[in-house]
């Protein structure tokens, strides 16, 4: 069953079934020009458009073999759509200039800098000194309404983190309260973050609220991990 999200005044809510979305609008919980998005759509669409094209949206999604497409922009020019593998290969051609690339994929309301996409950064080889982050193990517990959603923490920086293995539908733009639970960074951090992008493997989050102590914990961990990885490289050389 397709799940849908609603965006009203930059606040994202969901997931909902089609029937729930229609009832929310009918009951005046949301205006008729509210935006709707689901994995079958490339961008957020007005409710009336979504309702009129619902059957064709599902038909197109059923035919798509690779619904997740990516675009990148560099020096005022954009390229795409590309699958993730081709995106990485094109960004590698930029070499050091890849740091300045912007990335967009369906569901995102705006282009975002490459450093928000931890897995893409690693595959492209973006300069870690500019955007320090590190692999990390642990759990993410998201709070959405009265639900608790658990995922696996994979990487972290002072600006956000990457995670995977969520048995739950998320949407770009969704703001969530959460706990990061990891012995590697000193236990449990209570914070808030926004879903910036997602694909079949990874969800990228950007911190929207984090206290100074927690941020210091993360910075210290990333520095320590970076030093450890650098030492291993020197030994191997």
C-alpha positions, 0 to 999 in steps of 0.5 A, spaced: 500 500 500 502 506 498 504 511 503 503 519 503 506 525 506 503 532 507 507 538 507 503 544 510 507 551 512 514 547 511 511 542 516 511 535 514 506 529 517 505 522 515 505 517 513 498 516 511 493 512 506 490 515 500 483 515 504 486 518 510 489 524 506 482 525 503 479 525 510 484 530 513 483 535 507 475 534 507 475 535 515 479 541 514 485 539 517 489 541 511 487 546 506 486 544 499 492 546 496 496 542 501 502 539 498 503 531 498 508 526 496 510 519 496 515 515 493 511 514 487 512 522 486 519 526 484 517 532 487 511 535 492 505 536 488 498 540 490 493 535 493 488 537 487 493 535 482 495 529 486 488 526 487 486 528 479 492 524 477 492 518 482 491 512 478 496 515 473 502 516 478 501 509 481 501 506 474 508 510 472 511 507 478 509 500 477 513 501 470 519 504 473 525 499 474 529 504 478 524 510 481 530 513 485 534 518 480 539 523 482 541 530 479 547 534 481 549 542 480 555 545 479 557 552 477 550 553 475 549 547 470 545 541 472 546 534 470 541 528 471 537 524 472 542 519 474 542 512 478 546 513 484 552 509 481 552 514 475 552 520 480 558 518 483 562 517 477 560 523 474 562 527 481 568 523 481 570 527 475 570 533 478 575 531 483 577 536 488 571 541 486 566 536 488 566 539 494 562 545 491 557 540 488 549 540 490 545 534 490 537 533 489 533 527 489 525 526 489 522 528 495 527 534 497 524 541 496 531 544 495 538 542 493 543 540 498 550 540 499 554 534 498 556 534 505 549 532 507 550 525 503 555 521 507 555 515 503 556 519 497 561 523 500 565 516 501 564 513 495 566 520 491 572 521 496 570 528 498 575 532 502 574 529 509 578 535 512 572 540 509 567 536 512 569 531 517 565 525 519 566 518 521 563 511 521 560 509 527 555 504 530 549 505 534 542 505 534 537 511 532 530 512 535 525 516 532 519 519 535 513 520 530 507 521 534 506 516 539 510 511 535 518 509 536 522 508 530 528 504 530 534 504 525 542 503 525 546 509 525 552 508 520 556 515 520 556 522 524 558 529 523 557 535 527 552 537 522 548 531 521 548 523 521 547 517 516 542 511 518 539 505 515 535 499 516 528 503 518 522 499 517 518 505 516 516 510 511 520 517 512 519 523 507 524 528 506 523 534 510 520 530 516 522 533 522 523 528 528 525 528 535 530 522 536 535 519 540 542 517 538 545 511 542 552 509 541 557 507 546 562 510 541 560 517 542 559 517 549 552 514 550 545 517 549 544 524 545 537 527 545 536 531 539 532 533 533 533 532 526 530 533 519 530 528 514 534 531 508 534 525 503 533 517 503 534 512 498 533 504 498 539 504 503 540 510 507 537 516 510 541 522 511 539 527 517 541 534 518 541 536 526 536 542 527 537 542 534 543 539 538 546 542 545 553 544 545 555 538 550 552 533 545 555 537 539 562 537 543 562 529 544 561 528 536 566 533 534 571 529 539 569 522 536 570 525 529 577 527 531 579 521 534 576 517 529 580 521 523 586 521 527 585 513 528 584 512 521 590 516 519 595 513 523 592 506 520 594 509 513 601 511 515 602 504 518 600 501 512 604 505 507 
